Amino acid sequence: MILVNTDYITGKELEMLGLVRGSTIRSKNVVKDITQSLKTIVGGELKAYNDMMNEARALATKRMVEDAEKLGADAIVNIRYASAAVMQGAAEVIAYGTAVKFK
């Protein structure tokens, strides 16, 4: 499966199959929330939250690819990501794009 954030793939003629998406809502445990809250006092990278968001993007991407595979897609173009806080310490990440088949 080819994944790109452009609306084309050089050298390929594309047939649009439709919108595909994948999402997840992730949170860290209470202990990590406390340690990350303390980290905000001294500043610096919040590694546990960074890791959480990387894991969430990877899972959302995997689910988007699975959605595209159900349509028989060869690739997903114009991929985008969005995130939103759903509660303190928890975030939703969604990956979406257009599933395409090569002509």
Biopython code that builds the backbone (N, CA, C, O; Angstrom):
import numpy as np
from Bio.PDB.StructureBuilder import StructureBuilder

atoms = [
    (1, "MET", "N", (0.862, -1.183, 0.000)),
    (1, "MET", "CA", (0.000, 0.000, 0.000)),
    (1, "MET", "C", (0.900, 1.235, 0.000)),
    (1, "MET", "O", (1.767, 1.391, 0.860)),
    (2, "ILE", "N", (0.677, 2.098, -0.973)),
    (2, "ILE", "CA", (1.415, 3.357, -1.062)),
    (2, "ILE", "C", (0.612, 4.424, -0.330)),
    (2, "ILE", "O", (-0.593, 4.557, -0.542)),
    (3, "LEU", "N", (1.281, 5.179, 0.529)),
    (3, "LEU", "CA", (0.643, 6.248, 1.296)),
    (3, "LEU", "C", (1.349, 7.559, 0.984)),
    (3, "LEU", "O", (2.560, 7.674, 1.172)),
    (4, "VAL", "N", (0.595, 8.552, 0.505)),
    (4, "VAL", "CA", (1.193, 9.856, 0.194)),
    (4, "VAL", "C", (0.275, 10.981, 0.655)),
    (4, "VAL", "O", (-0.933, 10.797, 0.796)),
    (5, "ASN", "N", (0.866, 12.145, 0.887)),
    (5, "ASN", "CA", (0.058, 13.296, 1.282)),
    (5, "ASN", "C", (-0.196, 14.237, 0.102)),
    (5, "ASN", "O", (-0.704, 15.343, 0.284)),
    (6, "THR", "N", (0.157, 13.796, -1.102)),
    (6, "THR", "CA", (-0.160, 14.544, -2.313)),
    (6, "THR", "C", (-1.427, 13.964, -2.932)),
    (6, "THR", "O", (-1.891, 12.898, -2.526)),
    (7, "ASP", "N", (-1.989, 14.671, -3.921)),
    (7, "ASP", "CA", (-3.210, 14.150, -4.553)),
    (7, "ASP", "C", (-2.907, 13.376, -5.835)),
    (7, "ASP", "O", (-3.802, 13.125, -6.642)),
    (8, "TYR", "N", (-1.641, 13.002, -6.017)),
    (8, "TYR", "CA", (-1.230, 12.233, -7.188)),
    (8, "TYR", "C", (-0.056, 11.332, -6.800)),
    (8, "TYR", "O", (0.567, 11.512, -5.754)),
    (9, "ILE", "N", (0.226, 10.368, -7.658)),
    (9, "ILE", "CA", (1.424, 9.529, -7.529)),
    (9, "ILE", "C", (2.101, 9.587, -8.892)),
    (9, "ILE", "O", (1.524, 9.156, -9.890)),
    (10, "THR", "N", (3.291, 10.104, -8.941)),
    (10, "THR", "CA", (3.998, 10.303, -10.196)),
    (10, "THR", "C", (4.027, 9.019, -11.019)),
    (10, "THR", "O", (4.403, 7.951, -10.536)),
    (11, "GLY", "N", (3.621, 9.161, -12.271)),
    (11, "GLY", "CA", (3.658, 8.038, -13.196)),
    (11, "GLY", "C", (2.481, 7.086, -13.100)),
    (11, "GLY", "O", (2.456, 6.079, -13.807)),
    (12, "LYS", "N", (1.515, 7.367, -12.257)),
    (12, "LYS", "CA", (0.352, 6.486, -12.091)),
    (12, "LYS", "C", (-0.924, 7.231, -12.450)),
    (12, "LYS", "O", (-1.098, 8.400, -12.106)),
    (13, "GLU", "N", (-1.808, 6.536, -13.146)),
    (13, "GLU", "CA", (-3.146, 7.063, -13.388)),
    (13, "GLU", "C", (-4.049, 6.449, -12.321)),
    (13, "GLU", "O", (-4.026, 5.238, -12.102)),
    (14, "LEU", "N", (-4.835, 7.282, -11.667)),
    (14, "LEU", "CA", (-5.580, 6.838, -10.493)),
    (14, "LEU", "C", (-7.087, 6.819, -10.721)),
    (14, "LEU", "O", (-7.650, 7.690, -11.383)),
    (15, "GLU", "N", (-7.711, 5.810, -10.158)),
    (15, "GLU", "CA", (-9.168, 5.733, -10.094)),
    (15, "GLU", "C", (-9.550, 5.921, -8.631)),
    (15, "GLU", "O", (-9.137, 5.139, -7.775)),
    (16, "MET", "N", (-10.332, 6.948, -8.344)),
    (16, "MET", "CA", (-10.738, 7.242, -6.971)),
    (16, "MET", "C", (-11.767, 6.228, -6.480)),
    (16, "MET", "O", (-12.749, 5.950, -7.168)),
    (17, "LEU", "N", (-11.539, 5.680, -5.294)),
    (17, "LEU", "CA", (-12.474, 4.720, -4.707)),
    (17, "LEU", "C", (-13.310, 5.329, -3.594)),
    (17, "LEU", "O", (-14.436, 4.895, -3.351)),
    (18, "GLY", "N", (-12.765, 6.337, -2.914)),
    (18, "GLY", "CA", (-13.531, 6.991, -1.861)),
    (18, "GLY", "C", (-12.702, 7.310, -0.630)),
    (18, "GLY", "O", (-11.527, 6.960, -0.527)),
    (19, "LEU", "N", (-13.352, 7.979, 0.287)),
    (19, "LEU", "CA", (-12.728, 8.388, 1.544)),
    (19, "LEU", "C", (-12.491, 7.177, 2.440)),
    (19, "LEU", "O", (-13.360, 6.318, 2.587)),
    (20, "VAL", "N", (-11.306, 7.125, 3.032)),
    (20, "VAL", "CA", (-11.001, 6.101, 4.032)),
    (20, "VAL", "C", (-10.478, 6.801, 5.273)),
    (20, "VAL", "O", (-9.907, 7.888, 5.198)),
    (21, "ARG", "N", (-10.680, 6.164, 6.410)),
    (21, "ARG", "CA", (-10.234, 6.797, 7.660)),
    (21, "ARG", "C", (-9.968, 5.736, 8.711)),
    (21, "ARG", "O", (-10.426, 4.596, 8.625)),
    (22, "GLY", "N", (-9.218, 6.157, 9.691)),
    (22, "GLY", "CA", (-8.955, 5.336, 10.860)),
    (22, "GLY", "C", (-8.783, 6.268, 12.036)),
    (22, "GLY", "O", (-8.273, 7.377, 11.881)),
    (23, "SER", "N", (-9.203, 5.832, 13.212)),
    (23, "SER", "CA", (-9.060, 6.705, 14.378)),
    (23, "SER", "C", (-8.837, 5.877, 15.630)),
    (23, "SER", "O", (-9.063, 4.667, 15.655)),
    (24, "THR", "N", (-8.392, 6.560, 16.653)),
    (24, "THR", "CA", (-8.214, 5.948, 17.968)),
    (24, "THR", "C", (-8.275, 7.047, 19.017)),
    (24, "THR", "O", (-7.991, 8.211, 18.734)),
    (25, "ILE", "N", (-8.643, 6.668, 20.214)),
    (25, "ILE", "CA", (-8.589, 7.576, 21.363)),
    (25, "ILE", "C", (-7.641, 6.938, 22.359)),
    (25, "ILE", "O", (-7.828, 5.792, 22.766)),
    (26, "ARG", "N", (-6.634, 7.681, 22.742)),
    (26, "ARG", "CA", (-5.590, 7.141, 23.614)),
    (26, "ARG", "C", (-5.443, 7.999, 24.865)),
    (26, "ARG", "O", (-5.715, 9.199, 24.862)),
    (27, "SER", "N", (-5.004, 7.338, 25.936)),
    (27, "SER", "CA", (-4.669, 8.061, 27.164)),
    (27, "SER", "C", (-3.516, 7.347, 27.843)),
    (27, "SER", "O", (-3.257, 6.171, 27.590)),
    (28, "LYS", "N", (-2.843, 8.061, 28.691)),
    (28, "LYS", "CA", (-1.788, 7.477, 29.515)),
    (28, "LYS", "C", (-2.362, 7.182, 30.886)),
    (28, "LYS", "O", (-3.418, 7.697, 31.253)),
    (29, "ASN", "N", (-1.659, 6.351, 31.642)),
    (29, "ASN", "CA", (-2.163, 6.013, 32.968)),
    (29, "ASN", "C", (-1.945, 7.159, 33.957)),
    (29, "ASN", "O", (-1.232, 8.118, 33.662)),
    (30, "VAL", "N", (-2.550, 7.053, 35.103)),
    (30, "VAL", "CA", (-2.532, 8.115, 36.110)),
    (30, "VAL", "C", (-1.106, 8.466, 36.539)),
    (30, "VAL", "O", (-0.790, 9.646, 36.696)),
    (31, "VAL", "N", (-0.249, 7.479, 36.729)),
    (31, "VAL", "CA", (1.136, 7.741, 37.157)),
    (31, "VAL", "C", (1.848, 8.591, 36.116)),
    (31, "VAL", "O", (2.520, 9.561, 36.465)),
    (32, "LYS", "N", (1.711, 8.238, 34.837)),
    (32, "LYS", "CA", (2.358, 9.026, 33.781)),
    (32, "LYS", "C", (1.762, 10.425, 33.707)),
    (32, "LYS", "O", (2.486, 11.390, 33.460)),
    (33, "ASP", "N", (0.442, 10.552, 33.918)),
    (33, "ASP", "CA", (-0.175, 11.876, 33.917)),
    (33, "ASP", "C", (0.434, 12.753, 35.011)),
    (33, "ASP", "O", (0.703, 13.932, 34.781)),
    (34, "ILE", "N", (0.648, 12.192, 36.178)),
    (34, "ILE", "CA", (1.227, 12.957, 37.290)),
    (34, "ILE", "C", (2.655, 13.367, 36.962)),
    (34, "ILE", "O", (3.032, 14.522, 37.162)),
    (35, "THR", "N", (3.456, 12.421, 36.456)),
    (35, "THR", "CA", (4.860, 12.762, 36.146)),
    (35, "THR", "C", (4.934, 13.799, 35.030)),
    (35, "THR", "O", (5.795, 14.677, 35.066)),
    (36, "GLN", "N", (4.044, 13.714, 34.037)),
    (36, "GLN", "CA", (4.058, 14.694, 32.959)),
    (36, "GLN", "C", (3.586, 16.060, 33.460)),
    (36, "GLN", "O", (4.072, 17.090, 32.994)),
    (37, "SER", "N", (2.650, 16.073, 34.398)),
    (37, "SER", "CA", (2.212, 17.345, 34.985)),
    (37, "SER", "C", (3.351, 18.018, 35.722)),
    (37, "SER", "O", (3.521, 19.233, 35.628)),
    (38, "LEU", "N", (4.135, 17.238, 36.458)),
    (38, "LEU", "CA", (5.291, 17.795, 37.159)),
    (38, "LEU", "C", (6.328, 18.318, 36.175)),
    (38, "LEU", "O", (6.999, 19.314, 36.449)),
    (39, "LYS", "N", (6.463, 17.658, 35.040)),
    (39, "LYS", "CA", (7.434, 18.073, 34.021)),
    (39, "LYS", "C", (7.098, 19.461, 33.491)),
    (39, "LYS", "O", (8.001, 20.202, 33.104)),
    (40, "THR", "N", (5.826, 19.828, 33.464)),
    (40, "THR", "CA", (5.455, 21.147, 32.952)),
    (40, "THR", "C", (5.992, 22.267, 33.836)),
    (40, "THR", "O", (6.127, 23.403, 33.380)),
    (41, "ILE", "N", (6.300, 21.962, 35.095)),
    (41, "ILE", "CA", (6.846, 22.973, 36.011)),
    (41, "ILE", "C", (8.250, 23.384, 35.572)),
    (41, "ILE", "O", (8.589, 24.567, 35.583)),
    (42, "VAL", "N", (9.068, 22.396, 35.184)),
    (42, "VAL", "CA", (10.465, 22.692, 34.816)),
    (42, "VAL", "C", (10.653, 22.857, 33.321)),
    (42, "VAL", "O", (11.698, 23.340, 32.883)),
    (43, "GLY", "N", (9.670, 22.469, 32.535)),
    (43, "GLY", "CA", (9.755, 22.619, 31.084)),
    (43, "GLY", "C", (10.419, 21.425, 30.420)),
    (43, "GLY", "O", (10.958, 20.542, 31.086)),
    (44, "GLY", "N", (10.371, 21.416, 29.109)),
    (44, "GLY", "CA", (10.981, 20.346, 28.338)),
    (44, "GLY", "C", (9.935, 19.484, 27.656)),
    (44, "GLY", "O", (8.730, 19.693, 27.799)),
    (45, "GLU", "N", (10.429, 18.519, 26.916)),
    (45, "GLU", "CA", (9.551, 17.632, 26.161)),
    (45, "GLU", "C", (8.775, 16.705, 27.088)),
    (45, "GLU", "O", (9.322, 16.158, 28.045)),
    (46, "LEU", "N", (7.501, 16.540, 26.789)),
    (46, "LEU", "CA", (6.664, 15.603, 27.533)),
    (46, "LEU", "C", (6.711, 14.273, 26.785)),
    (46, "LEU", "O", (5.820, 13.960, 25.996)),
    (47, "LYS", "N", (7.760, 13.499, 27.044)),
    (47, "LYS", "CA", (8.046, 12.295, 26.275)),
    (47, "LYS", "C", (6.900, 11.283, 26.314)),
    (47, "LYS", "O", (6.586, 10.687, 25.283)),
    (48, "ALA", "N", (6.277, 11.074, 27.453)),
    (48, "ALA", "CA", (5.191, 10.095, 27.541)),
    (48, "ALA", "C", (4.027, 10.484, 26.634)),
    (48, "ALA", "O", (3.425, 9.622, 25.994)),
    (49, "TYR", "N", (3.706, 11.781, 26.575)),
    (49, "TYR", "CA", (2.626, 12.232, 25.699)),
    (49, "TYR", "C", (3.052, 12.182, 24.240)),
    (49, "TYR", "O", (2.247, 11.862, 23.366)),
    (50, "ASN", "N", (4.305, 12.495, 23.975)),
    (50, "ASN", "CA", (4.829, 12.396, 22.620)),
    (50, "ASN", "C", (4.727, 10.950, 22.127)),
    (50, "ASN", "O", (4.285, 10.694, 21.007)),
    (51, "ASP", "N", (5.140, 10.017, 22.977)),
    (51, "ASP", "CA", (5.043, 8.592, 22.641)),
    (51, "ASP", "C", (3.587, 8.182, 22.425)),
    (51, "ASP", "O", (3.280, 7.429, 21.501)),
    (52, "MET", "N", (2.696, 8.676, 23.277)),
    (52, "MET", "CA", (1.278, 8.356, 23.157)),
    (52, "MET", "C", (0.738, 8.816, 21.805)),
    (52, "MET", "O", (0.010, 8.074, 21.146)),
    (53, "MET", "N", (1.083, 10.018, 21.391)),
    (53, "MET", "CA", (0.581, 10.546, 20.120)),
    (53, "MET", "C", (1.191, 9.803, 18.932)),
    (53, "MET", "O", (0.503, 9.570, 17.938)),
    (54, "ASN", "N", (2.464, 9.430, 19.016)),
    (54, "ASN", "CA", (3.077, 8.635, 17.946)),
    (54, "ASN", "C", (2.385, 7.284, 17.806)),
    (54, "ASN", "O", (2.118, 6.831, 16.693)),
    (55, "GLU", "N", (2.095, 6.639, 18.938)),
    (55, "GLU", "CA", (1.373, 5.358, 18.917)),
    (55, "GLU", "C", (-0.029, 5.543, 18.335)),
    (55, "GLU", "O", (-0.501, 4.707, 17.564)),
    (56, "ALA", "N", (-0.679, 6.623, 18.699)),
    (56, "ALA", "CA", (-2.034, 6.886, 18.207)),
    (56, "ALA", "C", (-2.027, 7.126, 16.704)),
    (56, "ALA", "O", (-2.893, 6.610, 15.997)),
    (57, "ARG", "N", (-1.063, 7.904, 16.199)),
    (57, "ARG", "CA", (-0.976, 8.134, 14.752)),
    (57, "ARG", "C", (-0.726, 6.832, 14.004)),
    (57, "ARG", "O", (-1.321, 6.586, 12.956)),
    (58, "ALA", "N", (0.165, 5.994, 14.553)),
    (58, "ALA", "CA", (0.468, 4.707, 13.910)),
    (58, "ALA", "C", (-0.775, 3.814, 13.859)),
    (58, "ALA", "O", (-1.038, 3.182, 12.836)),
    (59, "LEU", "N", (-1.531, 3.756, 14.939)),
    (59, "LEU", "CA", (-2.732, 2.921, 14.979)),
    (59, "LEU", "C", (-3.811, 3.480, 14.051)),
    (59, "LEU", "O", (-4.477, 2.718, 13.350)),
    (60, "ALA", "N", (-3.989, 4.800, 14.040)),
    (60, "ALA", "CA", (-4.981, 5.414, 13.148)),
    (60, "ALA", "C", (-4.611, 5.148, 11.692)),
    (60, "ALA", "O", (-5.485, 4.878, 10.868)),
    (61, "THR", "N", (-3.322, 5.222, 11.372)),
    (61, "THR", "CA", (-2.862, 4.941, 10.012)),
    (61, "THR", "C", (-3.133, 3.491, 9.642)),
    (61, "THR", "O", (-3.609, 3.209, 8.542)),
    (62, "LYS", "N", (-2.836, 2.574, 10.546)),
    (62, "LYS", "CA", (-3.081, 1.140, 10.315)),
    (62, "LYS", "C", (-4.560, 0.892, 10.035)),
    (62, "LYS", "O", (-4.901, 0.139, 9.123)),
    (63, "ARG", "N", (-5.426, 1.511, 10.804)),
    (63, "ARG", "CA", (-6.870, 1.329, 10.616)),
    (63, "ARG", "C", (-7.349, 1.947, 9.300)),
    (63, "ARG", "O", (-8.251, 1.412, 8.656)),
    (64, "MET", "N", (-6.747, 3.071, 8.901)),
    (64, "MET", "CA", (-7.079, 3.689, 7.624)),
    (64, "MET", "C", (-6.683, 2.755, 6.469)),
    (64, "MET", "O", (-7.444, 2.585, 5.517)),
    (65, "VAL", "N", (-5.497, 2.157, 6.559)),
    (65, "VAL", "CA", (-5.031, 1.221, 5.533)),
    (65, "VAL", "C", (-5.970, 0.015, 5.455)),
    (65, "VAL", "O", (-6.309, -0.432, 4.359)),
    (66, "GLU", "N", (-6.386, -0.509, 6.592)),
    (66, "GLU", "CA", (-7.328, -1.632, 6.610)),
    (66, "GLU", "C", (-8.639, -1.259, 5.918)),
    (66, "GLU", "O", (-9.222, -2.072, 5.201)),
    (67, "ASP", "N", (-9.096, -0.030, 6.138)),
    (67, "ASP", "CA", (-10.315, 0.465, 5.489)),
    (67, "ASP", "C", (-10.118, 0.503, 3.976)),
    (67, "ASP", "O", (-11.013, 0.119, 3.223)),
    (68, "ALA", "N", (-8.954, 0.964, 3.530)),
    (68, "ALA", "CA", (-8.649, 1.040, 2.095)),
    (68, "ALA", "C", (-8.528, -0.350, 1.476)),
    (68, "ALA", "O", (-8.962, -0.567, 0.345)),
    (69, "GLU", "N", (-7.944, -1.280, 2.209)),
    (69, "GLU", "CA", (-7.790, -2.644, 1.697)),
    (69, "GLU", "C", (-9.149, -3.294, 1.440)),
    (69, "GLU", "O", (-9.291, -4.085, 0.507)),
    (70, "LYS", "N", (-10.139, -2.967, 2.258)),
    (70, "LYS", "CA", (-11.492, -3.504, 2.060)),
    (70, "LYS", "C", (-12.081, -3.051, 0.720)),
    (70, "LYS", "O", (-12.918, -3.737, 0.132)),
    (71, "LEU", "N", (-11.628, -1.880, 0.248)),
    (71, "LEU", "CA", (-12.105, -1.351, -1.027)),
    (71, "LEU", "C", (-11.267, -1.848, -2.207)),
    (71, "LEU", "O", (-11.586, -1.561, -3.360)),
    (72, "GLY", "N", (-10.204, -2.589, -1.922)),
    (72, "GLY", "CA", (-9.316, -3.066, -2.977)),
    (72, "GLY", "C", (-8.340, -2.009, -3.462)),
    (72, "GLY", "O", (-7.885, -2.070, -4.604)),
    (73, "ALA", "N", (-8.013, -1.052, -2.626)),
    (73, "ALA", "CA", (-7.137, 0.063, -3.006)),
    (73, "ALA", "C", (-5.682, -0.377, -3.161)),
    (73, "ALA", "O", (-5.211, -1.303, -2.500)),
    (74, "ASP", "N", (-4.993, 0.321, -4.056)),
    (74, "ASP", "CA", (-3.552, 0.145, -4.229)),
    (74, "ASP", "C", (-2.775, 1.193, -3.439)),
    (74, "ASP", "O", (-1.605, 0.999, -3.108)),
    (75, "ALA", "N", (-3.447, 2.309, -3.141)),
    (75, "ALA", "CA", (-2.765, 3.419, -2.468)),
    (75, "ALA", "C", (-3.799, 4.315, -1.788)),
    (75, "ALA", "O", (-5.002, 4.207, -2.024)),
    (76, "ILE", "N", (-3.286, 5.204, -0.934)),
    (76, "ILE", "CA", (-4.108, 6.249, -0.327)),
    (76, "ILE", "C", (-3.391, 7.563, -0.594)),
    (76, "ILE", "O", (-2.218, 7.729, -0.259)),
    (77, "VAL", "N", (-4.118, 8.494, -1.203)),
    (77, "VAL", "CA", (-3.544, 9.804, -1.508)),
    (77, "VAL", "C", (-4.174, 10.872, -0.627)),
    (77, "VAL", "O", (-5.226, 10.676, -0.019)),
    (78, "ASN", "N", (-3.485, 12.014, -0.584)),
    (78, "ASN", "CA", (-3.987, 13.182, 0.144)),
    (78, "ASN", "C", (-4.257, 12.871, 1.616)),
    (78, "ASN", "O", (-5.279, 13.281, 2.167)),
    (79, "ILE", "N", (-3.339, 12.147, 2.242)),
    (79, "ILE", "CA", (-3.500, 11.752, 3.645)),
    (79, "ILE", "C", (-3.342, 12.961, 4.557)),
    (79, "ILE", "O", (-2.457, 13.796, 4.369)),
    (80, "ARG", "N", (-4.213, 13.032, 5.537)),
    (80, "ARG", "CA", (-4.179, 14.094, 6.541)),
    (80, "ARG", "C", (-4.397, 13.470, 7.917)),
    (80, "ARG", "O", (-4.954, 12.380, 8.046)),
    (81, "TYR", "N", (-3.946, 14.186, 8.933)),
    (81, "TYR", "CA", (-4.147, 13.778, 10.325)),
    (81, "TYR", "C", (-4.785, 14.928, 11.079)),
    (81, "TYR", "O", (-4.519, 16.096, 10.795)),
    (82, "ALA", "N", (-5.624, 14.591, 12.035)),
    (82, "ALA", "CA", (-6.209, 15.593, 12.924)),
    (82, "ALA", "C", (-6.255, 14.988, 14.321)),
    (82, "ALA", "O", (-6.341, 13.771, 14.485)),
    (83, "SER", "N", (-6.197, 15.850, 15.310)),
    (83, "SER", "CA", (-6.307, 15.370, 16.686)),
    (83, "SER", "C", (-7.124, 16.357, 17.501)),
    (83, "SER", "O", (-7.217, 17.543, 17.183)),
    (84, "ALA", "N", (-7.707, 15.827, 18.555)),
    (84, "ALA", "CA", (-8.503, 16.654, 19.452)),
    (84, "ALA", "C", (-8.478, 16.034, 20.833)),
    (84, "ALA", "O", (-8.494, 14.812, 20.978)),
    (85, "ALA", "N", (-8.441, 16.877, 21.838)),
    (85, "ALA", "CA", (-8.533, 16.394, 23.214)),
    (85, "ALA", "C", (-9.982, 16.016, 23.491)),
    (85, "ALA", "O", (-10.898, 16.785, 23.199)),
    (86, "VAL", "N", (-10.182, 14.837, 24.050)),
    (86, "VAL", "CA", (-11.542, 14.427, 24.399)),
    (86, "VAL", "C", (-11.773, 14.532, 25.900)),
    (86, "VAL", "O", (-12.913, 14.578, 26.362)),
    (87, "MET", "N", (-10.691, 14.569, 26.648)),
    (87, "MET", "CA", (-10.712, 14.815, 28.088)),
    (87, "MET", "C", (-9.263, 15.046, 28.500)),
    (87, "MET", "O", (-8.356, 14.819, 27.700)),
    (88, "GLN", "N", (-9.031, 15.485, 29.709)),
    (88, "GLN", "CA", (-7.663, 15.735, 30.146)),
    (88, "GLN", "C", (-6.865, 14.425, 30.096)),
    (88, "GLN", "O", (-7.258, 13.422, 30.693)),
    (89, "GLY", "N", (-5.748, 14.454, 29.378)),
    (89, "GLY", "CA", (-4.890, 13.278, 29.291)),
    (89, "GLY", "C", (-5.298, 12.263, 28.237)),
    (89, "GLY", "O", (-4.674, 11.207, 28.130)),
    (90, "ALA", "N", (-6.339, 12.561, 27.451)),
    (90, "ALA", "CA", (-6.774, 11.642, 26.398)),
    (90, "ALA", "C", (-6.991, 12.430, 25.108)),
    (90, "ALA", "O", (-7.523, 13.540, 25.122)),
    (91, "ALA", "N", (-6.575, 11.841, 24.011)),
    (91, "ALA", "CA", (-6.710, 12.519, 22.729)),
    (91, "ALA", "C", (-7.184, 11.550, 21.661)),
    (91, "ALA", "O", (-6.834, 10.370, 21.666)),
    (92, "GLU", "N", (-7.994, 12.078, 20.739)),
    (92, "GLU", "CA", (-8.394, 11.315, 19.567)),
    (92, "GLU", "C", (-7.484, 11.719, 18.421)),
    (92, "GLU", "O", (-7.202, 12.902, 18.229)),
    (93, "VAL", "N", (-7.031, 10.744, 17.668)),
    (93, "VAL", "CA", (-6.273, 11.000, 16.455)),
    (93, "VAL", "C", (-7.019, 10.323, 15.317)),
    (93, "VAL", "O", (-7.408, 9.160, 15.425)),
    (94, "ILE", "N", (-7.216, 11.051, 14.231)),
    (94, "ILE", "CA", (-7.852, 10.492, 13.054)),
    (94, "ILE", "C", (-6.936, 10.686, 11.862)),
    (94, "ILE", "O", (-6.352, 11.755, 11.682)),
    (95, "ALA", "N", (-6.814, 9.651, 11.051)),
    (95, "ALA", "CA", (-6.076, 9.700, 9.791)),
    (95, "ALA", "C", (-7.115, 9.503, 8.692)),
    (95, "ALA", "O", (-7.985, 8.641, 8.810)),
    (96, "TYR", "N", (-7.031, 10.295, 7.627)),
    (96, "TYR", "CA", (-7.982, 10.144, 6.544)),
    (96, "TYR", "C", (-7.338, 10.503, 5.209)),
    (96, "TYR", "O", (-6.376, 11.270, 5.150)),
    (97, "GLY", "N", (-7.880, 9.943, 4.161)),
    (97, "GLY", "CA", (-7.367, 10.192, 2.821)),
    (97, "GLY", "C", (-8.307, 9.593, 1.793)),
    (97, "GLY", "O", (-9.412, 9.161, 2.121)),
    (98, "THR", "N", (-7.859, 9.572, 0.544)),
    (98, "THR", "CA", (-8.649, 9.033, -0.537)),
    (98, "THR", "C", (-8.027, 7.744, -1.040)),
    (98, "THR", "O", (-6.874, 7.725, -1.471)),
    (99, "ALA", "N", (-8.798, 6.666, -0.982)),
    (99, "ALA", "CA", (-8.338, 5.380, -1.494)),
    (99, "ALA", "C", (-8.390, 5.420, -3.020)),
    (99, "ALA", "O", (-9.354, 5.910, -3.607)),
    (100, "VAL", "N", (-7.337, 4.896, -3.654)),
    (100, "VAL", "CA", (-7.270, 4.867, -5.114)),
    (100, "VAL", "C", (-6.810, 3.513, -5.607)),
    (100, "VAL", "O", (-6.155, 2.757, -4.890)),
    (101, "LYS", "N", (-7.164, 3.227, -6.837)),
    (101, "LYS", "CA", (-6.714, 2.025, -7.525)),
    (101, "LYS", "C", (-5.955, 2.490, -8.769)),
    (101, "LYS", "O", (-6.340, 3.467, -9.411)),
    (102, "PHE", "N", (-4.875, 1.781, -9.102)),
    (102, "PHE", "CA", (-4.118, 2.121, -10.300)),
    (102, "PHE", "C", (-4.862, 1.639, -11.541)),
    (102, "PHE", "O", (-5.389, 0.527, -11.563)),
    (103, "LYS", "N", (-4.903, 2.487, -12.578)),
    (103, "LYS", "CA", (-5.552, 2.096, -13.846)),
    (103, "LYS", "C", (-4.565, 1.334, -14.702)),
    (103, "LYS", "O", (-4.903, 0.913, -15.808)),
]
sb = StructureBuilder()
sb.init_structure("model")
sb.init_model(0)
sb.init_chain("A")
sb.init_seg("    ")
for serial, (resi, resn, name, xyz) in enumerate(atoms, 1):
    if name == "N":
        sb.init_residue(resn, " ", resi, " ")
    sb.init_atom(name, np.array(xyz, "f"), 0.0, 1.0, " ", f" {name:<3s}", serial, name[0])
structure = sb.get_structure()
